[in-house]
Amino acid sequence: MSVKSIGFFTRLLDDVPADERYALAAAQIEKAESLGFETAWVAQHHFHGDEGGLPALFPFLSYVAARTTNIRLGTGVVTLTMEDPIRVAEDAVVTDILSGGRLEVGFGSGGTPRSYEAFGQQFAQRHALMDRNLGIVKTAWRGEALPGHNYLWPSGRGLDLRSWQATFSAIGAHKAGEAGDGLMLSRTQPRLQGQEGASLADIQLPLVQAYLKSLPAQVAPRIMASRSVFVADDRAQALDFARTGLVRQVEKFRASGHTIDDSSIESLLRTFDVHLGTPEEVVRSLSADRTLEHATEVTIQVHSVDPPHSFILRSLELFATQVAPALGWGKSTVADLRRKA
């Protein structure tokens, strides 16, 4: 798979009040659109602002849709296990209409056990909940009957072809392929005991293989690989931001199963699978990521480095005008922007 679109992912983690977080994220998406990024993704997190500041994805994406024209807008992801699936189906349809058909809908079974309790669900049942709720959403979108002989209005036809599933497991990747959905791969994954030296490709390529093997023959693969990428004019300054951002994440990642080597900033970059530095350095780093050979879209995010807003905008510009063209990614408009830069 050689053709790759480029996307931008934001988790709205700026250390500012919610209204400013939303304004900054919207400005970043507008910047990404102007640079030729084809998709912008946002994540859903409940209750804890230091994990992500956006519990309601569809209102935010509808707001962004009114400020943009071409960039596709994606949920990365709706934590479907804690949602009413019919309301998700309805909200997605309305957002898709308001955006002019630009919505991509990613689903996952993430979240913390404490969050499940607040929604009256059990974390241990998340996989069964995911299967059940996703089935209901797709039934509604396809215009099939819901209980009580009800049918979704407005129609959701076409959204089932823009459905994605995020997973950490080969079983989840198999389900995504079997359903004909896109596969969403994370920017990093836990290295459990005995896997400390594994590369991200070592962990994710089996997922890619399971997905492709189960995908129906008539369905084109859609594989989105999210990656932590921070492109800067000055590597030393970028490392300063990384020290602050990555150290802040160490204990949280250890608690979720990661084996963390925090003996140096370089070891943290490896542990968190961060591609950081000047455009030339990031090109070399991404070129070595074997998973990306199979991706149809590479989506970049600055987390967990979390630099200030102006540096995020600069990173987007450097990626779009120098890194992506050097790797042969993105639309022709990206190459045109590079010539103008």
Secondary structure, 3 states (H helix, E strand, C coil): CCCCEEEEEECCCCCCCHHHHHHHHHHHHHHHHHCCCCEEEECCCCCCCCCCCCCCHHHHHHHHHHHCCCCEEEEEEEEHHHCCHHHHHHHHHHHHHHCCCCEEEEEECCCCHHHHHHCCCCHHHHHHHHHHHHHHHHHHHCCCCECCCECCCCCCCCHHHHEEEECCCHHHHHHHHHCCCEEEECCCCCCCCCCCCCCHHHHHHHHHHHHHHHCCCCCCCCEEEEEEEEECCCHHHHHHHHHHHHHHHHHHHHHCCCCCCCCCHHHHHHHCCEEEECHHHHHHHHHCCHHHHHCCEEEEECCCCCCCHHHHHHHHHHHHHHHHHHHCCCCHHHHHHHHHC
